[in-house]
Amino acid sequence: MVEKILILDFGSQYTQLIARAVREANVFCEIIPYQKPFELEPGLKGIILSGSPYSVNDERAPDVNIQSFIKQVPVLGVCYGAQLTAKRFGGKVEKSNKREYGRAILQTRKDDDVLLKDISKTSQVWMSHADTILELPAGFELLATVRRQPYSLTGTYTYVRSRELENATRQDAPLTPRRSAGVVGMWERKEVGRVGVEFYYTGVQRLEENPFSDTSEPYVIIGILAERQFGWARLFVNGENLTGVRQTRWSPIIRSTRAPDGRWTVDAWAPLEGRNINGGIRMRF
């Protein structure tokens, strides 16, 4: 008799990662779609309910009758799976006031529970969800909570070498920067506000049928966001392209003669408008 863990997949992008973690513990793991019937075989030692891109409150949210098997085998709900379990047993699941994505801190409440064995008092975890469990069902026990770090920093770098055959020679594809990068920093505190800054770099691009230049100029765009909460209202100011980057700083957009395809303008390879600052009030009812 083979002992195994069964994962009911609700469409999570991390289902395979969960299965890999189980298999690395030398336990056989099987993944099936949530709607596929299954039997409670003697070798089945537990069921994992995966995450999902859906909300449990969506009209057509994936569902499974957890009550039909939870008394026979242990059940672990991950993200959507935990929220679905809470809702099915009478808990309260609602949309968060902001989507939670990225690094967070898991803080244990009950260290002697078997589920938290060998887990430190505080651990770094990663989250990706828009709903939250506001009230636990009757008979459920809170073992740990998650809080977001007030600071986050995300960096990206992209290298693309896209070439195509043109006039019997291979050249870089037009309007495709070989190098681009971005850095986004954010400070955020619940019920208080947030401040963010972003930097984006776009490298040199090959231009096609541009009478002014064969290649573009590299440029950097900077943006900021500041938001302050006052009860049910949020005041915000948003600054975009604060460096004032415009394609016309380097070359005209209007051609002196019409192109063979009939156009009077060249291709856009940079922002056509300068800096933009806007603000407003967001109200929550």
N, C-alpha and C positions, 0 to 999 in steps of 0.2 A: 504493500500500500504506500503510495507516494503522498507525502505530506506537502501541502502547497498553500500559498496565499493567492486569493483571487482579487483582481482589480476591476471594478466596474467603471468603465471610462465614459465620462460625460463630455469629452471633447477637449480635455486639458492639453496644453502644450508641454506639460511636464510629466505626463503619464509614463512615458518611457524612462524618464529619470527616476521616478519612484520605483518602477519595476527593477531597474538596475541596482538600486540601493538594496532591495530585498534579495536579489540574486547574489550580490556581493557578500551577503550574510549566509551564503550557502543554503538558501531556501528556494525551492521551485516556485515560480511566480507566473501566473497566467493572466492575460488582459483580454477582456471581452467588452463589447458595447453594452451600455447600461440596460438597453431594452431586450437583450438576448436572454432567454430563459436559462436557468442553471439549477443543478441539483446540489443539495447539501450533502456532499459525499463524506464518508468517514475521515478521509485524509485532509479535508478542508479545515485549516486551522485559523483562518481569519479572512475578513473581507475589507478591502480599502475602497472608499468612495473618492474618486478623483475630483480635481477642480473642473472648471467649465468656463467658457466665455459668457455664459448666460447668467442672469440674476435669478435667484429662486422665486422672485416675485414676478418674473415675466409670464405672460399669458401662456406661452408654449414652452415653459421651462422644462428641461429633462427631469423626470421623476422616477422613483423606484420605491416599492413598498418595503421600507426598512424594517417595519414592525414584523414582517413575516419571517425574518431570519436573525434579528439582533439577539434573540434569546438563546439561539443555538450556537452562534459563533461570535467571537469578538469582532467589532466593527470600528474601523478608523476612518473618520472623515477628514479630508484635506481640502481646505478652502471651501469651494462650493459644496463638497461632501459634508463638511461640518455644518454649514449653513442650512443645507437641506435637512440634515438630521434634527437640528434645533427647531426648524419650522414644523416638521412632521410631528414632533412630540410636544408642540404647544408653545415653543419659544417665539421670540420676536426678532425678526430679521428685517432691517430697513436699509435704504440707500444711505451711504455715508455722505457727510457734507462736502467731502472732497475725496477723489480717488486716491488710494494709497498704493504707491508703487515704489519699489526700491528697498534700500536697507532699513532695517528696524531692529529693535532690541526686544528679545523675548525675556520676560521676567517671571520666574517661577514663584508660585504661591504655596505649594505643598511639596517640599523636597523629598519626602519619604514615599511618594507614589511610585509604583513600578514603571509607569510611563516616563518618568523623569529621571530614571536611574542613569548615573554618569553624566548628567547634563548640569552644567554650572548654573549658579544663581541667575546670571545674566548671560545671554548668548546672542550673537549676531545672526539674524535671519533675513530672508528676502520675501517681500510681499508683492502681490499683484491682484487687487480686488477693489470693487466699488461698493460692496455691501458690508454690513457689520452686524454681529449678533448683539442686540441691545439687552435682551432678557433671556436667561437660560430657562429651559423647560423645568418643570417640577421634577425633583429627583436627580438632576444633573449637578455636577460639582465643578467649580472653577479651579483649575490647576495652575494656569499661567496666563499672563496678559502680554500684549505687544504694544510697545510705544515707539513712535518714530523718532529718529534723531533729528534735532533741529537744523543741522547742516547737511547738505549733500553736494557732491561735486561729480559731474559726469563729463567724460572726455571721449571724443571720437576721432578717428583718423581713417581716411579712405585713400587707397592707392588704386587707380584704375588705368590699365593700359589697353585701350580699345582701339584696334587698328582695322582699317579696311583698304581694299584694293582700289586704287584710283589712278587712271592713266598708266597702268602697268607697274605701278609702285605702291608699296604699302605705306599708308600714312595714318597718323592719329585721327580718330573719328572727330569730326568738328563738334564744337560746343561741349566737349567732354573734358573737364579738368582732370589732369593726371593725379593731382594731390588736392585733398580738401580735409579740413579738420574743424572741430568745434569743441568748445568748453562751456558748460552751463553750471553755474553755482547758485545754490538756493538756500536761504534761511527761512524756516517756516515754523510757526507755533500755533497750535490749535486755539481758536477763539481769540487770537491776537492779530495775526496777519502774516505776511511773507514779503521777502525782498529777494529778487533774483537778478542776475546779470549773465549775459551770454556773449560769446565771441565766436564768430564763424570766419574761417579762412577759405578762400577759393583760389586755386592756383591757375596757372596759365592754360588757356584753351586755344586750340587751332580754330581759326576763323575761315569760313568758306565764302568766296565771292564777296569779300569785303574790300572795297577800293582803298580804304584808309590804312589797313594793317593786316598782316597774315596771322598774328597772334594777339590774344587779349592781354590785359594787364592783370596781375594778381591783386586781390583786394581783401580787406577785412571789414566785417560788419559787426557792430556792437549794439546790443539792446539791453534795456533794463525794465524791470517790473517792480512796482511797490504797491502793496495793498494793506489796508488797515481796517480791522473789523470793529464796528460799534453796534453790538447787539445783533439785530436782524439785517443791518446794512453794512456794506463793505465799500469803502472809498478806494479807488485805484487810479494809478497813473502808469501809462505804458509808453516807453520810448523805443522806437524802432529805427534802425540804421542811423545811429547817432553820429557815425563818422561821415555821414552825408555822401556816401558813395553813389555816383551816378555815371552811367556809361558816357555821357556827354562831356565828362571831365577829360576824357582821353581822346575821343573822336566823335564826329557828328553821327547822328542817326539817319538823317536825310541824305540820300545819295545825290550827287551832282548830275548823274544821268540814270535813266531807268535801267534796271537789271534785265537780263534776258527773259526772266519769268514774269516781268511786268511790274515788279515791286519798285517803289521809290525809297524804301527803308532797308537798312541792314538788319541782320539777326541780332536779337538782344542777348548779350552775354554777361550783363551786370544789371543791377537795379536801374530802372528808368526814372524813378522818383527819389528825391533826397530824404532827409530825416523826417520822421513822422512822430509826433507826440500827441497822445490822446489820453483822456481820463473819463471817469464816470462813476456811477453808483450802482452796485449790485444789491438787490433786495431779496430777502428770503421770506417767503410767506408760509 
